[in-house]
């Protein structure tokens, strides 16, 4: 299981992991595995993109706390596996932002705090 822990220490199961024949972990869930928040300057988000989404378009977009699009961070075709997405916040004001990740018809979001 992949568990996410919020700032209050509450755990939530957000996915699971299977292992391929060569021993490498393969996610079976579309998930945000890791993101550093709060951040200064830039941060990296790791996404789990299962093979069932292969060939689908993905997009990572950054929104401000009012829901306005700040910028498109990354886009392309899902190949399956994991994807590291760098978010450059050097030109962003301090505050709360939201990252929306879409792949095919699936959506994920995560809150980021820029300090």
HELIX and SHEET records of a PDB file:
HELIX    1   1 UNK A   51  UNK A   53  5                                   3    
SHEET    1   A 2 UNK A   2  UNK A   5  0                                        
SHEET    2   A 2 UNK A  11  UNK A  15 -1                                        
SHEET    1   B 2 UNK A  17  UNK A  19  0                                        
SHEET    2   B 2 UNK A  25  UNK A  27 -1                                        
SHEET    1   C 3 UNK A  31  UNK A  35  0                                        
SHEET    2   C 3 UNK A  42  UNK A  49 -1                                        
SHEET    3   C 3 UNK A  81  UNK A  88 -1                                        
SHEET    1   D 4 UNK A  69  UNK A  77  0                                        
SHEET    2   D 4 UNK A  57  UNK A  64 -1                                        
SHEET    3   D 4 UNK A  95  UNK A 103 -1                                        
SHEET    4   D 4 UNK A 106  UNK A 114 -1                                        
END                                                                             
